[in-house]
Amino acid sequence: MDVRKLQKIVVAALEDIKAEDIKVINTTKLTSMFDRIVVASAASTRQVKALAQNVHDKVKEAGGDIIGTEGEDSGEWVLVDLGSIVVHVMQPAVRKHYNLEELWQARPSKAAALRVKAAEAD
């Protein structure tokens, strides 16, 4: 399945169940393992699980492949591996702690660049 079509299905599935702060990160220039990372927040463990399940179901209905899912037991962070897209559904505290958006940016944020410059100066 085309990555753009798969991305639309994923984002729509997340929006269906009111995911918060959905971010799509294009990783094609950063890794050959996958083309996109989608990160979304959920207000509770129940919503995290429901969002991940909805992504799974909608992709399956559209004929897409599910490589695997991880984290359903705890419900704080569920990863859905779709091959070319990896979906992370997280509770806000977990998302803030791991900060995947900054980790996978092609260019570091200004704050990260300042931290690197400060470390180099020491």
OpenMM code with the backbone's topology and positions (N, CA, C; nanometers):
from openmm import Vec3, app, unit

residues = "MET ASP VAL ARG LYS LEU GLN LYS ILE VAL VAL ALA ALA LEU GLU ASP ILE LYS ALA GLU ASP ILE LYS VAL ILE ASN THR THR LYS LEU THR SER MET PHE ASP ARG ILE VAL VAL ALA SER ALA ALA SER THR ARG GLN VAL LYS ALA LEU ALA GLN ASN VAL HIS ASP LYS VAL LYS GLU ALA GLY GLY ASP ILE ILE GLY THR GLU GLY GLU ASP SER GLY GLU TRP VAL LEU VAL ASP LEU GLY SER ILE VAL VAL HIS VAL MET GLN PRO ALA VAL ARG LYS HIS TYR ASN LEU GLU GLU LEU TRP GLN ALA ARG PRO SER LYS ALA ALA ALA LEU ARG VAL LYS ALA ALA GLU ALA ASP".split()
positions = [
    Vec3(0.0847, -0.1181, 0.0000),
    Vec3(0.0000, 0.0000, 0.0000),
    Vec3(0.0894, 0.1245, 0.0000),
    Vec3(0.0501, 0.2229, -0.0752),
    Vec3(0.1218, 0.3497, -0.0839),
    Vec3(0.1288, 0.4148, 0.0545),
    Vec3(0.2460, 0.4687, 0.0907),
    Vec3(0.2655, 0.5251, 0.2238),
    Vec3(0.1728, 0.6439, 0.2499),
    Vec3(0.1433, 0.7225, 0.1489),
    Vec3(0.0532, 0.8379, 0.1682),
    Vec3(-0.0889, 0.7919, 0.1984),
    Vec3(-0.1322, 0.6880, 0.1279),
    Vec3(-0.2658, 0.6333, 0.1541),
    Vec3(-0.2716, 0.5723, 0.2940),
    Vec3(-0.1686, 0.4986, 0.3311),
    Vec3(-0.1627, 0.4384, 0.4633),
    Vec3(-0.1620, 0.5465, 0.5714),
    Vec3(-0.0887, 0.6534, 0.5484),
    Vec3(-0.0838, 0.7648, 0.6438),
    Vec3(-0.2225, 0.8255, 0.6629),
    Vec3(-0.2965, 0.8446, 0.5556),
    Vec3(-0.4322, 0.8997, 0.5659),
    Vec3(-0.5230, 0.8084, 0.6474),
    Vec3(-0.5105, 0.6788, 0.6271),
    Vec3(-0.5915, 0.5820, 0.7017),
    Vec3(-0.5571, 0.5891, 0.8504),
    Vec3(-0.4278, 0.5956, 0.8820),
    Vec3(-0.3830, 0.6011, 1.0212),
    Vec3(-0.4340, 0.7274, 1.0895),
    Vec3(-0.4145, 0.8408, 1.0261),
    Vec3(-0.4570, 0.9680, 1.0867),
    Vec3(-0.6090, 0.9702, 1.1045),
    Vec3(-0.6831, 0.9227, 1.0053),
    Vec3(-0.8290, 0.9185, 1.0170),
    Vec3(-0.8720, 0.8266, 1.1314),
    Vec3(-0.8057, 0.7128, 1.1464),
    Vec3(-0.8388, 0.6190, 1.2550),
    Vec3(-0.8122, 0.6824, 1.3910),
    Vec3(-0.7059, 0.7596, 1.4015),
    Vec3(-0.6752, 0.8279, 1.5271),
    Vec3(-0.7761, 0.9392, 1.5548),
    Vec3(-0.8123, 1.0127, 1.4503),
    Vec3(-0.9100, 1.1209, 1.4672),
    Vec3(-1.0482, 1.0672, 1.5042),
    Vec3(-1.0823, 0.9476, 1.4548),
    Vec3(-1.2125, 0.8866, 1.4855),
    Vec3(-1.2363, 0.8741, 1.6356),
    Vec3(-1.1315, 0.8454, 1.7089),
    Vec3(-1.1462, 0.8214, 1.8526),
    Vec3(-1.0822, 0.9358, 1.9319),
    Vec3(-1.0740, 1.0516, 1.8694),
    Vec3(-1.0337, 1.1753, 1.9366),
    Vec3(-0.8926, 1.1741, 1.9941),
    Vec3(-0.7980, 1.1220, 1.9182),
    Vec3(-0.6576, 1.1319, 1.9595),
    Vec3(-0.6197, 1.2795, 1.9647),
    Vec3(-0.5267, 1.3112, 2.0510),
    Vec3(-0.4824, 1.4494, 2.0678),
    Vec3(-0.3421, 1.4666, 2.0108),
    Vec3(-0.3152, 1.5860, 1.9588),
    Vec3(-0.1816, 1.6263, 1.9156),
    Vec3(-0.1163, 1.5231, 1.8237),
    Vec3(-0.1833, 1.4925, 1.7138),
    Vec3(-0.1308, 1.3953, 1.6168),
    Vec3(-0.0188, 1.4606, 1.5358),
    Vec3(0.0960, 1.3959, 1.5344),
    Vec3(0.2107, 1.4444, 1.4572),
    Vec3(0.2579, 1.3350, 1.3631),
    Vec3(0.2850, 1.3734, 1.2386),
    Vec3(0.3405, 1.2820, 1.1398),
    Vec3(0.4817, 1.3304, 1.1080),
    Vec3(0.5782, 1.2411, 1.1219),
    Vec3(0.7181, 1.2751, 1.0970),
    Vec3(0.7675, 1.1919, 0.9800),
    Vec3(0.8153, 1.2592, 0.8771),
    Vec3(0.8712, 1.1920, 0.7598),
    Vec3(1.0143, 1.1520, 0.7924),
    Vec3(1.0415, 1.0230, 0.7908),
    Vec3(1.1743, 0.9724, 0.8275),
    Vec3(1.2499, 0.9118, 0.7094),
    Vec3(1.2034, 0.9370, 0.5881),
    Vec3(1.2661, 0.8727, 0.4721),
    Vec3(1.4137, 0.9081, 0.4576),
    Vec3(1.4533, 1.0291, 0.4994),
    Vec3(1.5940, 1.0693, 0.4881),
    Vec3(1.6748, 1.0328, 0.6124),
    Vec3(1.6069, 0.9820, 0.7163),
    Vec3(1.6738, 0.9529, 0.8419),
    Vec3(1.7020, 0.8049, 0.8636),
    Vec3(1.6172, 0.7178, 0.8070),
    Vec3(1.6340, 0.5739, 0.8252),
    Vec3(1.5705, 0.5002, 0.7080),
    Vec3(1.6204, 0.3828, 0.6807),
    Vec3(1.5602, 0.3004, 0.5755),
    Vec3(1.4604, 0.2002, 0.6338),
    Vec3(1.4433, 0.2023, 0.7663),
    Vec3(1.3566, 0.1047, 0.8326),
    Vec3(1.2081, 0.1329, 0.8123),
    Vec3(1.1707, 0.2596, 0.8052),
    Vec3(1.0316, 0.2995, 0.7845),
    Vec3(1.0293, 0.4406, 0.7278),
    Vec3(0.9142, 0.4805, 0.6719),
    Vec3(0.9034, 0.6108, 0.6060),
    Vec3(0.8387, 0.7186, 0.6915),
    Vec3(0.7553, 0.6776, 0.7862),
    Vec3(0.6848, 0.7745, 0.8698),
    Vec3(0.6753, 0.7230, 1.0131),
    Vec3(0.6722, 0.8185, 1.1045),
    Vec3(0.6350, 0.7919, 1.2421),
    Vec3(0.5128, 0.8784, 1.2688),
    Vec3(0.4106, 0.8184, 1.3276),
    Vec3(0.2933, 0.8943, 1.3694),
    Vec3(0.2872, 0.8836, 1.5208),
    Vec3(0.2796, 0.9993, 1.5869),
    Vec3(0.2719, 1.0047, 1.7325),
    Vec3(0.1415, 1.0733, 1.7701),
    Vec3(0.0694, 1.0148, 1.8656),
    Vec3(-0.0562, 1.0731, 1.9119),
    Vec3(-0.0698, 1.0518, 2.0618),
    Vec3(-0.1421, 1.1409, 2.1257),
    Vec3(-0.1666, 1.1304, 2.2696),
    Vec3(-0.3094, 1.0871, 2.2968),
    Vec3(-0.3264, 1.0234, 2.4127),
    Vec3(-0.4582, 0.9795, 2.4587),
    Vec3(-0.4688, 1.0081, 2.6079),
    Vec3(-0.5906, 1.0363, 2.6529),
    Vec3(-0.6125, 1.0815, 2.7899),
    Vec3(-0.6087, 0.9697, 2.8939),
    Vec3(-0.6236, 0.8460, 2.8535),
    Vec3(-0.6296, 0.7360, 2.9498),
    Vec3(-0.5738, 0.6086, 2.8874),
    Vec3(-0.5488, 0.5079, 2.9711),
    Vec3(-0.5012, 0.3803, 2.9183),
    Vec3(-0.6062, 0.3178, 2.8277),
    Vec3(-0.7307, 0.3332, 2.8642),
    Vec3(-0.8393, 0.2789, 2.7813),
    Vec3(-0.8389, 0.3434, 2.6418),
    Vec3(-0.8197, 0.4756, 2.6368),
    Vec3(-0.8182, 0.5435, 2.5075),
    Vec3(-0.6939, 0.5062, 2.4269),
    Vec3(-0.5792, 0.4906, 2.4935),
    Vec3(-0.4572, 0.4473, 2.4237),
    Vec3(-0.4834, 0.3154, 2.3523),
    Vec3(-0.5387, 0.2205, 2.4265),
    Vec3(-0.5668, 0.0879, 2.3696),
    Vec3(-0.6698, 0.0959, 2.2573),
    Vec3(-0.7742, 0.1772, 2.2767),
    Vec3(-0.8790, 0.1902, 2.1746),
    Vec3(-0.8251, 0.2529, 2.0471),
    Vec3(-0.7397, 0.3532, 2.0601),
    Vec3(-0.6801, 0.4176, 1.9427),
    Vec3(-0.5928, 0.3201, 1.8649),
    Vec3(-0.5081, 0.2475, 1.9368),
    Vec3(-0.4203, 0.1501, 1.8705),
    Vec3(-0.5028, 0.0418, 1.8016),
    Vec3(-0.6072, -0.0042, 1.8663),
    Vec3(-0.6932, -0.1074, 1.8074),
    Vec3(-0.7649, -0.0541, 1.6840),
    Vec3(-0.8086, 0.0721, 1.6887),
    Vec3(-0.8773, 0.1307, 1.5732),
    Vec3(-0.7823, 0.1444, 1.4539),
    Vec3(-0.6581, 0.1849, 1.4808),
    Vec3(-0.5581, 0.1912, 1.3733),
    Vec3(-0.5408, 0.0516, 1.3138),
    Vec3(-0.5232, -0.0458, 1.3983),
    Vec3(-0.5074, -0.1854, 1.3545),
    Vec3(-0.6251, -0.2270, 1.2666),
    Vec3(-0.7471, -0.2042, 1.3148),
    Vec3(-0.8670, -0.2479, 1.2428),
    Vec3(-0.8840, -0.1767, 1.1089),
    Vec3(-0.8641, -0.0444, 1.1073),
    Vec3(-0.8852, 0.0331, 0.9837),
    Vec3(-0.7810, -0.0021, 0.8768),
    Vec3(-0.6575, -0.0243, 0.9199),
    Vec3(-0.5530, -0.0620, 0.8241),
    Vec3(-0.5832, -0.2005, 0.7683),
    Vec3(-0.6243, -0.2926, 0.8536),
    Vec3(-0.6592, -0.4284, 0.8109),
    Vec3(-0.7755, -0.4251, 0.7116),
    Vec3(-0.8804, -0.3449, 0.7427),
    Vec3(-0.9966, -0.3316, 0.6538),
    Vec3(-0.9576, -0.2800, 0.5158),
    Vec3(-0.8554, -0.1923, 0.5126),
    Vec3(-0.8108, -0.1341, 0.3857),
    Vec3(-0.7141, -0.2253, 0.3109),
    Vec3(-0.6854, -0.3418, 0.3689),
    Vec3(-0.5963, -0.4365, 0.3025),
    Vec3(-0.4505, -0.4202, 0.3367),
    Vec3(-0.4205, -0.3396, 0.4376),
    Vec3(-0.2831, -0.3185, 0.4785),
    Vec3(-0.2340, -0.4278, 0.5711),
    Vec3(-0.1033, -0.4334, 0.5877),
    Vec3(-0.0408, -0.5343, 0.6732),
    Vec3(-0.0070, -0.4763, 0.8095),
    Vec3(-0.0293, -0.5554, 0.9124),
    Vec3(0.0106, -0.5208, 1.0485),
    Vec3(0.1293, -0.6099, 1.0821),
    Vec3(0.2442, -0.5496, 1.1036),
    Vec3(0.3637, -0.6264, 1.1373),
    Vec3(0.3548, -0.6724, 1.2832),
    Vec3(0.3081, -0.5844, 1.3706),
    Vec3(0.2945, -0.6208, 1.5103),
    Vec3(0.2513, -0.5031, 1.5953),
    Vec3(0.2143, -0.5334, 1.7189),
    Vec3(0.1812, -0.4302, 1.8165),
    Vec3(0.2517, -0.4638, 1.9471),
    Vec3(0.2855, -0.3609, 2.0212),
    Vec3(0.3544, -0.3763, 2.1497),
    Vec3(0.2934, -0.2800, 2.2496),
    Vec3(0.2864, -0.3218, 2.3758),
    Vec3(0.2475, -0.2323, 2.4837),
    Vec3(0.1016, -0.2322, 2.5216),
    Vec3(0.0222, -0.3234, 2.4649),
    Vec3(-0.1212, -0.3237, 2.4939),
    Vec3(-0.1492, -0.3531, 2.6411),
    Vec3(-0.0622, -0.4281, 2.7060),
    Vec3(-0.0860, -0.4668, 2.8454),
    Vec3(-0.0884, -0.3461, 2.9386),
    Vec3(0.0098, -0.2578, 2.9259),
    Vec3(0.0168, -0.1432, 3.0179),
    Vec3(-0.0770, -0.0304, 2.9742),
    Vec3(-0.0856, -0.0078, 2.8452),
    Vec3(-0.1732, 0.0972, 2.7951),
    Vec3(-0.1192, 0.2379, 2.8103),
    Vec3(0.0059, 0.2514, 2.8526),
    Vec3(0.0652, 0.3845, 2.8612),
    Vec3(0.1246, 0.4269, 2.7269),
    Vec3(0.1735, 0.3268, 2.6516),
    Vec3(0.2355, 0.3518, 2.5216),
    Vec3(0.2137, 0.2259, 2.4386),
    Vec3(0.1399, 0.2395, 2.3304),
    Vec3(0.1203, 0.1261, 2.2399),
    Vec3(0.1808, 0.1622, 2.1054),
    Vec3(0.2618, 0.0727, 2.0535),
    Vec3(0.3250, 0.0890, 1.9239),
    Vec3(0.2563, -0.0050, 1.8260),
    Vec3(0.2197, 0.0482, 1.7099),
    Vec3(0.1622, -0.0329, 1.6025),
    Vec3(0.2564, -0.0230, 1.4835),
    Vec3(0.3180, -0.1344, 1.4473),
    Vec3(0.4136, -0.1397, 1.3368),
    Vec3(0.3405, -0.1801, 1.2102),
    Vec3(0.3379, -0.0878, 1.1142),
    Vec3(0.2711, -0.1124, 0.9873),
    Vec3(0.3726, -0.1284, 0.8734),
    Vec3(0.4969, -0.1486, 0.9078),
    Vec3(0.6013, -0.1610, 0.8068),
    Vec3(0.6562, -0.0255, 0.7686),
    Vec3(0.5930, 0.0421, 0.6769),
    Vec3(0.6418, 0.1730, 0.6332),
    Vec3(0.6036, 0.2858, 0.7286),
    Vec3(0.5109, 0.2587, 0.8202),
    Vec3(0.4706, 0.3566, 0.9218),
    Vec3(0.4704, 0.2885, 1.0582),
    Vec3(0.5270, 0.3588, 1.1552),
    Vec3(0.5221, 0.3125, 1.2935),
    Vec3(0.4382, 0.4135, 1.3721),
    Vec3(0.3341, 0.3637, 1.4361),
    Vec3(0.2412, 0.4491, 1.5096),
    Vec3(0.2681, 0.4343, 1.6589),
    Vec3(0.2816, 0.5474, 1.7267),
    Vec3(0.3010, 0.5496, 1.8714),
    Vec3(0.1819, 0.6221, 1.9330),
    Vec3(0.1049, 0.5525, 2.0153),
    Vec3(-0.0056, 0.6142, 2.0883),
    Vec3(0.0364, 0.6150, 2.2344),
    Vec3(0.0401, 0.7356, 2.2934),
    Vec3(0.0994, 0.7495, 2.4259),
    Vec3(0.0157, 0.8381, 2.5162),
    Vec3(0.0269, 0.8130, 2.6459),
    Vec3(-0.0288, 0.9069, 2.7418),
    Vec3(0.0641, 1.0286, 2.7454),
    Vec3(0.0114, 1.1479, 2.7738),
    Vec3(0.0923, 1.2704, 2.7662),
    Vec3(0.2221, 1.2688, 2.8471),
    Vec3(0.2212, 1.2151, 2.9686),
    Vec3(0.3440, 1.2133, 3.0500),
    Vec3(0.4516, 1.1266, 2.9862),
    Vec3(0.4118, 1.0142, 2.9305),
    Vec3(0.5066, 0.9244, 2.8634),
    Vec3(0.5589, 0.9912, 2.7377),
    Vec3(0.4707, 1.0549, 2.6636),
    Vec3(0.5120, 1.1237, 2.5404),
    Vec3(0.6113, 1.2354, 2.5709),
    Vec3(0.5835, 1.3103, 2.6751),
    Vec3(0.6737, 1.4194, 2.7123),
    Vec3(0.8105, 1.3645, 2.7538),
    Vec3(0.8100, 1.2565, 2.8289),
    Vec3(0.9351, 1.1974, 2.8768),
    Vec3(1.0239, 1.1495, 2.7608),
    Vec3(0.9664, 1.0766, 2.6660),
    Vec3(1.0462, 1.0194, 2.5560),
    Vec3(1.0687, 1.1166, 2.4413),
    Vec3(0.9809, 1.2133, 2.4243),
    Vec3(0.9984, 1.3221, 2.3274),
    Vec3(1.0432, 1.2716, 2.1895),
    Vec3(0.9669, 1.1785, 2.1345),
    Vec3(1.0018, 1.1188, 2.0054),
    Vec3(1.0078, 1.2210, 1.8924),
    Vec3(0.9247, 1.3235, 1.9000),
    Vec3(0.9252, 1.4244, 1.7935),
    Vec3(1.0623, 1.4893, 1.7808),
    Vec3(1.1228, 1.5266, 1.8924),
    Vec3(1.2553, 1.5884, 1.8868),
    Vec3(1.3614, 1.4871, 1.8443),
    Vec3(1.3486, 1.3661, 1.8922),
    Vec3(1.4446, 1.2608, 1.8591),
    Vec3(1.4501, 1.2348, 1.7085),
    Vec3(1.3350, 1.2373, 1.6418),
    Vec3(1.3292, 1.2023, 1.5005),
    Vec3(1.3259, 1.3216, 1.4063),
    Vec3(1.3463, 1.4414, 1.4557),
    Vec3(1.3509, 1.5578, 1.3665),
    Vec3(1.4740, 1.5518, 1.2785),
    Vec3(1.4575, 1.5953, 1.1557),
    Vec3(1.5715, 1.6006, 1.0638),
    Vec3(1.6713, 1.7057, 1.1114),
    Vec3(1.6189, 1.8151, 1.1639),
    Vec3(1.7028, 1.9205, 1.2191),
    Vec3(1.6702, 1.9339, 1.3667),
    Vec3(1.7715, 1.9499, 1.4501),
    Vec3(1.7419, 1.9652, 1.5920),
    Vec3(1.6699, 2.0968, 1.6184),
    Vec3(1.5885, 2.0989, 1.7215),
    Vec3(1.5193, 2.2207, 1.7598),
    Vec3(1.6220, 2.3232, 1.8071),
    Vec3(1.5810, 2.4479, 1.8179),
    Vec3(1.6721, 2.5521, 1.8649),
    Vec3(1.7226, 2.5209, 2.0052),
    Vec3(1.6335, 2.4720, 2.0904),
    Vec3(1.6729, 2.4386, 2.2274),
    Vec3(1.7773, 2.3273, 2.2285),
    Vec3(1.7584, 2.2260, 2.1456),
    Vec3(1.8546, 2.1163, 2.1385),
    Vec3(1.9880, 2.1649, 2.0837),
    Vec3(1.9853, 2.2513, 1.9830),
    Vec3(2.1079, 2.3054, 1.9257),
    Vec3(2.1834, 2.3873, 2.0298),
    Vec3(2.1115, 2.4639, 2.1113),
    Vec3(2.1754, 2.5424, 2.2166),
    Vec3(2.2391, 2.4509, 2.3218),
    Vec3(2.1710, 2.3386, 2.3542),
    Vec3(2.2294, 2.2444, 2.4511),
    Vec3(2.3581, 2.1835, 2.3974),
    Vec3(2.3611, 2.1524, 2.2680),
    Vec3(2.4815, 2.0951, 2.2076),
    Vec3(2.5941, 2.1974, 2.2101),
    Vec3(2.5634, 2.3230, 2.1745),
    Vec3(2.6666, 2.4274, 2.1761),
    Vec3(2.7201, 2.4494, 2.3165),
    Vec3(2.6317, 2.4483, 2.4166),
    Vec3(2.6743, 2.4671, 2.5546),
    Vec3(2.7640, 2.3518, 2.5995),
    Vec3(2.7298, 2.2296, 2.5592),
    Vec3(2.8100, 2.1128, 2.5965),
    Vec3(2.9479, 2.1190, 2.5298),
    Vec3(2.9521, 2.1662, 2.4053),
    Vec3(3.0796, 2.1776, 2.3348),
    Vec3(3.1695, 2.2825, 2.3963),
    Vec3(3.1083, 2.3890, 2.4529),
    Vec3(3.1849, 2.4957, 2.5134),
    Vec3(3.2514, 2.4533, 2.6445),
    Vec3(3.1935, 2.3541, 2.7121),
    Vec3(3.2485, 2.3077, 2.8407),
    Vec3(3.3746, 2.2336, 2.8258),
] * unit.nanometer
topology = app.Topology()
chain = topology.addChain("A")
for resn in residues:
    res = topology.addResidue(resn, chain)
    for name in ("N", "CA", "C"):
        topology.addAtom(name, app.Element.getBySymbol(name[0]), res)
